[in-house]
Amino acid sequence: MGQANGRSAVEDIKRASRYLRGTIRASLADPLTGGVPEADRQLLKFHGTYLQDDRDLRLERQRQKLEPAYQFMVRVRIPGGVLTAEQWLALDDLAGRYGDGSLRLTTRQGVQFHGVVKWHLADTIRAIHTALLTTLGACGDVNRNVTATANPFRSPVHAAVHDWARRVAAHLTPQTAAYHEIWLDGTNLVPPPASEEEPFYGPTYLPRKFKIAFAVPPVNDVDVFAQDLGFIAVADGDRLVGFDVAVGGGMGMTYGDRTTYPQLARVIGFCRPEAVVPVAEQVVAIQRDYGNRAERNHARLKYTIDARGLDWFVAELASRLGCRLKPARPVRFTHSGDRFGWEEGPDGRGHLTLRVESGRVRDGPDRPLRTGLRAVVEAHGGPVCLTPNQNVVLAAVDPARRARLEALARAYGLLADGSPTRAQALACVGLPTCGLAMAESERALPEWVSRIEAEQARVGWGAVPLAVRVSGCPNGCSRPYLAEVGLTGRAPGRYDLYLGGDAAGTRLAQPYGENLDAEGVLAILRPLFARYVDQRRPGERFGDFLCRVGIVRSVTDGRTFWAGGLPTPAADGGTDKEVGR
């Protein structure tokens, strides 16, 4: 909430932090608690780690008058999601040494460790640094991990786009020396920042997190319109011509506050590749200077633009750049999901995309997934690419190793042999670790998909994909507001339902049911599935059908997200009336 001084409490914490130092070193050394004070908890986010607790144990520990089972999530920032085989294996080692035995692949092409206790936090971050990776800027009020359409080895255009993504990420990395002081004890395998101050961010950094993505049409795996800033590649054959620039997207909202909403980024022009870094810097700078620092619920770039107007933003950007962007070029997206199995590269090397449900790399009693991925990465020895859909690509595979890799992947259940609905499904972490989660997401996804698949089979759905995304809260880390069927947690076992996103990530799903249990969700979907199968056009996706026949509105501007009210489903899958929430 806003404070009397016009700033949120987090703004005062940042200002007093001495460029993210705070009292973190003393808090880490405190032997009386596994946690840290609130101010340091906020600052640790900038260093790439969140304090959490095991919520499965919370009530029992309260009964025993013990503090929560504190643990840390540690997030690795990997611009464009590309690792060497050696880096993957190093992260895998850390999962067993300091984490809970799993790796979590994120929708921003990063890797998370869960279950790291305070006494191992510095060891974990130091080991990540030794692998020539970093956690700095993976969280916090800065530019987060820059995402890019997966696998730069697919073509010269993909390689060029990935290069620009890495340049933007490097340019917008925080410059404070606090990271090296706290975690690395002055040991630098890569050069430390040149200054302990922040020549770009300043002492209070950004009002909130900032997200940038690079997309290569026709694939929109990064969901570029869900980003604060998106660069959409424009190519002429194998030559990168430049980028269309989109601004002001974002998925998060707050229950009960209709002044918050998901939003799609809007395309404002075109720039040449050499202008990418200046454009990125100035877009972020506008948000730094004009973003809302009193109300964190309204502190993303989408609200800055919607409050002041897109024309104002375009003019302000032109003033800072010294010129206006050129008119946008025509581009077209066809899908946002991953394509599994083999893809042939122009150089004779293949690329194998493996399925990792919810991005959780863990050995289970029936499926040793972590062991399997380690085996295929060791056998591959080449680049490992993380997708924004939480999957893994073994890139640039030596033809001599192809048969061996495919055999290993099949033996460990890493090939996407199930339904297209299961292959495309996404979920955030949710319970038990995320402090914001209101309901299950990752742990509930398999059951959600199984029940939806059963309904699809009942009506003769066939092999048409369905994009299902589950989030444990309305912040929408799994991007549910772009799904054909999106679910956001309300309370344990209860969800809000959103319908009507499209396959290309260019339309917002609409609110369609509130505070529903699983049977309530399925009761809505059953007649809609049946009507879709009966009335769909050739090749028509479910979300497109819902908009075409008027079951939901086609919405591309978040400011009208709530305008239609909440529909009351009719028995035939239509709507009886519109009602307010």
Residue pairs with C-beta under 8 A, 6 or more apart in sequence:
1 8
1 295
2 8
2 294
2 295
3 9
3 12
3 294
5 12
6 293
6 294
7 293
7 294
8 293
8 294
8 295
8 296
8 299
10 42
10 141
10 296
11 204
11 207
11 293
13 22
13 39
13 42
13 43
14 20
14 42
14 43
14 141
14 203
14 204
14 205
15 203
15 204
16 22
16 39
17 39
17 43
17 203
18 178
19 176
19 177
19 178
19 196
19 197
19 198
19 203
20 43
20 46
20 47
20 174
20 176
20 178
20 179
21 43
21 176
21 178
21 181
21 182
22 39
22 40
22 43
23 37
23 39
23 40
24 36
24 40
24 43
24 44
24 47
24 178
24 182
25 181
25 182
27 36
27 37
27 40
28 36
28 118
28 121
28 122
28 182
30 36
33 67
33 70
34 67
34 69
34 70
34 71
34 117
34 118
35 41
35 51
35 53
35 67
35 68
35 70
35 118
36 44
36 51
36 118
41 51
43 140
44 50
44 51
44 72
45 139
45 140
45 141
46 136
46 137
46 139
46 140
46 141
46 142
46 174
46 205
47 125
47 135
47 136
47 139
47 140
47 178
47 179
47 182
47 183
48 74
48 75
48 76
48 77
48 125
48 134
48 135
48 136
48 137
48 138
48 139
48 140
49 72
49 73
49 74
49 75
49 116
49 121
49 125
49 135
49 139
50 72
50 73
50 75
50 139
50 435
51 70
51 72
52 70
52 71
52 72
52 73
52 114
52 433
52 434
52 435
53 68
53 69
53 70
53 71
53 433
53 435
54 68
54 69
54 71
54 432
54 433
55 431
55 432
55 433
55 437
56 431
56 432
57 68
57 69
57 432
58 68
58 69
61 67
61 68
61 69
70 117
70 118
71 100
71 114
71 115
71 116
71 117
71 433
72 116
72 117
72 118
72 121
73 112
73 113
73 114
73 116
73 433
74 99
74 112
74 113
74 116
74 121
74 124
74 125
74 128
74 135
75 106
75 110
75 111
75 112
75 113
75 135
75 138
75 139
76 91
76 110
76 111
76 112
76 113
76 128
76 133
76 134
76 135
76 138
77 110
77 133
77 134
77 135
77 136
77 137
77 138
77 144
77 145
77 169
78 109
78 110
78 111
78 133
78 145
78 386
79 145
79 146
79 148
79 165
79 166
79 169
79 170
80 109
80 146
80 147
80 148
80 152
80 162
80 165
80 166
80 169
80 214
81 109
81 110
81 147
81 148
81 150
81 385
81 386
81 387
81 388
82 152
82 162
82 383
82 384
82 385
82 386
82 395
83 91
83 133
83 383
83 384
83 385
83 386
84 383
84 384
85 377
85 378
85 380
85 381
85 382
85 383
85 384
86 131
87 131
87 132
87 133
87 384
88 373
88 377
88 384
89 374
89 377
89 378
90 127
90 130
90 131
91 103
91 111
91 128
91 131
91 133
92 103
92 361
92 370
92 373
92 374
92 377
94 113
94 124
94 127
94 128
95 101
95 102
95 103
95 113
95 361
95 370
97 127
98 113
98 116
98 120
98 123
98 124
98 127
99 113
99 114
99 115
99 116
99 124
100 113
100 114
100 115
101 115
101 362
101 363
101 370
102 114
102 360
102 361
102 362
102 370
103 111
103 112
103 113
103 360
103 361
103 362
103 370
104 111
104 112
104 113
104 114
104 359
104 360
104 361
104 429
105 111
105 112
105 356
105 359
105 360
105 361
105 386
105 390
105 391
105 392
106 112
106 145
106 359
106 390
107 359
107 388
107 389
107 390
107 426
107 428
107 477
107 478
107 479
108 144
108 145
108 147
108 211
108 388
109 145
109 147
109 148
109 150
109 386
109 387
109 388
110 138
110 145
110 386
111 386
112 429
113 124
114 429
114 433
115 433
116 124
122 182
122 183
125 135
125 183
125 184
126 183
126 184
126 185
126 187
128 134
128 135
129 183
129 184
129 189
129 190
130 189
132 189
132 190
134 179
136 173
136 174
136 179
137 143
137 144
137 145
137 172
137 173
137 174
138 144
138 145
139 209
140 205
140 209
141 205
141 206
141 207
141 208
141 209
141 210
142 172
142 174
142 201
142 205
142 206
142 209
142 210
143 169
143 172
143 173
143 206
143 210
143 211
143 212
143 284
144 209
144 210
144 211
144 212
145 169
146 165
146 166
146 168
146 169
146 172
146 212
146 213
146 214
147 165
147 211
147 212
147 213
147 214
147 222
147 227
147 388
148 161
148 162
148 165
148 213
148 214
148 215
148 216
148 222
149 158
149 161
149 214
149 215
149 216
149 219
149 221
149 222
149 233
150 221
150 338
150 385
150 386
150 387
150 388
150 393
151 158
151 351
151 385
151 387
151 393
151 395
152 158
152 159
152 161
152 162
152 163
152 385
152 395
153 159
153 345
153 349
153 351
153 383
153 385
153 395
153 396
154 343
154 345
154 351
154 395
155 238
155 345
155 346
156 238
156 239
156 240
157 216
157 233
157 235
157 238
157 239
157 240
158 216
160 240
160 273
161 214
161 216
161 231
161 233
161 240
162 214
164 214
164 231
164 243
164 273
164 276
164 277
165 212
165 214
165 231
167 276
167 277
168 212
168 276
168 277
168 280
169 212
171 277
171 280
171 281
172 200
172 212
172 280
172 281
172 284
173 193
174 193
174 198
174 201
174 205
175 193
175 194
175 195
175 196
175 197
175 198
175 199
175 200
175 201
176 193
176 196
176 197
176 198
177 192
177 193
177 195
177 196
178 196
180 186
180 188
180 192
180 193
197 203
198 205
200 281
200 285
201 288
202 288
204 293
205 288
206 284
206 287
206 288
206 291
207 287
207 288
207 291
207 292
207 293
207 296
207 299
207 300
208 291
208 296
208 299
208 300
209 300
210 228
210 229
210 284
210 287
210 301
211 226
211 227
211 228
211 229
211 250
212 227
212 228
212 229
212 230
212 231
212 280
213 222
213 223
213 224
213 226
213 227
213 229
213 230
213 231
213 388
214 222
214 224
214 230
214 231
214 232
214 233
214 243
215 221
215 222
215 224
215 230
215 231
215 232
215 233
215 333
216 233
216 235
217 232
217 233
217 331
217 332
217 333
218 332
218 333
218 334
218 335
219 333
219 334
219 335
219 336
220 333
220 335
220 336
220 504
220 505
220 506
221 336
221 337
221 338
221 387
221 388
221 389
222 230
222 388
223 336
223 388
223 479
223 482
223 505
224 230
224 231
224 232
224 246
224 249
224 265
224 505
225 246
225 249
225 264
225 265
225 482
225 505
225 506
226 249
226 250
226 251
226 262
226 264
226 265
226 479
226 482
226 505
227 246
227 249
227 250
227 265
228 247
228 248
228 249
228 250
228 265
228 283
228 287
228 300
228 301
228 302
229 245
229 246
229 247
229 265
229 280
229 283
229 284
229 301
230 245
230 246
230 247
230 249
230 265
231 243
231 244
231 245
231 246
231 276
231 280
232 243
232 244
232 245
232 246
232 267
232 331
233 240
233 243
233 331
234 240
234 241
234 242
234 243
234 244
234 270
234 329
234 331
235 241
240 273
241 272
241 329
242 270
242 271
242 272
242 273
242 275
242 329
243 270
243 271
243 273
243 276
244 267
244 269
244 270
244 328
244 329
244 331
245 267
245 268
245 269
245 270
245 271
245 279
245 283
245 325
245 328
246 265
246 266
246 267
246 268
247 265
247 266
247 268
247 283
247 301
247 305
247 313
248 263
248 265
248 266
248 301
248 302
248 304
248 305
248 306
248 310
248 313
249 263
249 264
249 265
249 302
250 262
250 263
250 300
250 301
250 302
251 262
251 475
251 476
251 477
251 479
251 480
251 481
251 482
252 260
252 262
252 300
252 474
252 475
252 476
253 260
253 261
253 262
253 474
253 475
253 476
254 260
254 297
254 474
255 474
255 490
257 297
258 562
258 581
259 298
260 297
260 298
261 558
261 559
261 561
261 562
262 476
262 481
262 508
262 558
262 561
263 302
263 306
263 557
263 558
263 559
263 561
264 506
264 507
264 508
264 556
264 557
264 558
266 305
266 310
267 328
268 310
268 313
268 314
268 317
268 325
268 328
269 314
269 324
269 325
269 326
269 327
269 328
270 325
270 326
270 327
270 328
270 329
271 279
271 325
271 326
275 321
278 321
279 317
279 321
279 325
282 317
282 320
282 321
283 301
283 317
285 320
286 301
286 304
286 313
286 316
286 317
286 320
287 301
287 304
290 304
290 308
290 316
291 299
291 300
291 301
291 304
292 298
292 299
292 303
292 304
293 299
302 558
304 313
305 313
306 558
306 559
314 324
314 325
317 325
318 324
318 325
333 504
333 505
333 506
334 503
334 504
335 503
335 504
336 389
336 467
336 482
336 503
336 504
336 505
337 389
337 423
337 424
337 465
337 467
337 503
338 353
338 387
338 389
338 391
338 423
338 424
339 353
340 353
340 354
340 355
340 391
340 415
340 416
340 423
341 352
341 353
341 415
341 416
342 350
342 351
342 352
342 402
342 406
343 350
343 351
343 352
343 353
344 350
344 351
345 351
345 396
347 396
348 399
349 396
349 397
349 398
349 399
350 397
350 399
350 402
351 393
351 394
351 395
351 396
351 397
352 393
352 394
352 397
352 402
352 405
352 406
352 409
353 387
353 391
353 392
353 393
353 416
354 373
354 376
354 391
354 392
354 393
354 394
354 409
354 414
354 415
354 416
355 391
355 414
355 415
355 416
355 423
356 369
356 373
356 390
356 391
356 392
356 414
357 422
357 425
357 445
357 446
358 390
358 425
358 426
358 427
358 442
358 445
359 390
359 391
360 369
360 442
361 369
361 370
361 373
362 369
362 370
363 369
363 370
363 371
367 412
367 413
368 412
369 412
369 413
369 414
371 412
372 408
372 409
372 411
372 412
372 413
372 414
373 392
373 412
373 414
375 408
375 412
376 394
376 405
376 408
376 409
376 412
376 414
377 384
377 394
379 401
379 404
379 405
379 408
380 394
380 397
380 401
380 405
381 398
381 401
382 394
382 395
382 396
382 397
382 398
383 394
383 395
383 396
384 392
384 393
384 394
384 395
385 392
385 393
385 395
386 392
386 393
387 393
389 424
389 426
390 426
392 414
394 405
397 405
406 415
408 414
409 415
416 422
416 423
419 449
419 453
419 456
419 463
420 463
420 464
420 465
420 466
421 449
421 452
421 453
421 456
421 465
421 466
421 468
422 449
422 453
423 465
424 465
424 466
424 467
424 468
425 445
425 448
425 449
425 467
425 468
425 469
425 470
426 468
426 469
426 470
426 478
426 479
426 483
427 441
427 442
427 444
427 445
427 469
427 470
427 471
427 478
428 434
428 437
428 441
428 442
428 470
428 471
428 472
428 477
428 478
429 437
429 441
429 442
429 472
429 477
430 437
430 439
430 440
430 441
430 442
430 443
430 444
430 470
430 471
430 472
430 473
430 489
431 437
431 439
431 440
431 441
431 443
431 472
434 472
434 473
436 472
436 473
436 475
437 472
437 473
437 489
438 472
438 473
438 489
438 490
438 491
438 492
439 472
439 473
439 489
439 490
439 491
439 492
439 493
439 494
439 495
440 472
440 489
440 492
440 493
441 470
441 471
441 472
441 478
441 489
442 472
444 470
445 470
447 518
448 468
448 470
448 487
448 518
449 468
451 518
451 522
452 466
452 468
452 485
452 522
452 525
455 522
455 525
455 526
455 529
456 466
456 529
458 526
458 529
459 526
459 529
459 530
459 532
459 533
460 533
461 529
461 533
462 533
464 541
464 542
465 503
465 541
466 484
466 485
466 541
466 542
467 482
467 483
467 484
467 485
467 501
467 503
467 543
468 483
468 484
468 485
468 486
468 487
469 478
469 479
469 480
469 482
469 483
469 485
469 486
469 487
470 478
470 480
470 486
470 487
470 488
470 495
471 477
471 478
471 480
471 486
471 487
471 488
471 489
472 488
472 489
473 488
473 489
474 488
474 496
476 488
479 505
480 486
480 487
480 488
480 498
480 509
481 498
481 501
481 508
481 509
482 501
482 502
482 505
482 507
482 508
482 509
483 498
483 501
483 509
484 499
484 500
484 501
484 502
484 503
484 509
484 541
484 542
484 543
484 546
485 497
485 498
485 499
485 509
485 525
485 542
486 497
486 498
486 499
486 501
486 509
487 495
487 496
487 497
487 498
487 521
488 495
488 496
488 498
489 495
490 496
490 514
490 515
491 515
493 517
493 518
494 515
494 516
494 517
495 515
495 516
495 517
495 521
496 511
496 513
496 514
496 515
496 516
497 511
497 512
497 513
497 514
497 516
497 521
497 524
498 509
498 510
498 511
498 512
499 509
499 510
499 512
499 528
499 543
499 546
499 551
499 552
500 507
500 508
500 509
500 510
500 512
500 543
500 546
500 547
500 551
500 552
500 553
500 554
500 555
501 507
501 508
501 509
501 543
502 541
502 543
502 544
503 541
503 543
503 544
506 556
507 543
507 547
507 554
507 555
507 556
508 555
508 556
508 558
508 561
509 543
509 552
510 552
510 553
510 555
510 561
510 564
511 561
511 562
511 566
511 581
512 524
512 552
512 566
512 567
512 569
513 520
513 521
513 524
513 566
513 569
514 566
514 581
516 524
524 569
527 569
527 571
527 572
527 573
528 542
528 546
528 551
528 569
528 573
529 542
530 573
531 549
531 572
531 573
531 574
532 542
532 545
532 546
535 545
535 549
536 542
536 545
537 545
537 548
540 548
546 552
547 553
547 554
550 574
551 567
551 573
551 574
551 575
552 564
552 567
553 560
553 563
553 564
555 561
562 581
564 578
565 578
565 579
565 580
565 581
566 578
566 579
566 580
566 581
567 575
567 577
567 578
567 579
568 575
568 576
568 577
568 578
568 579
569 575
569 576
570 576
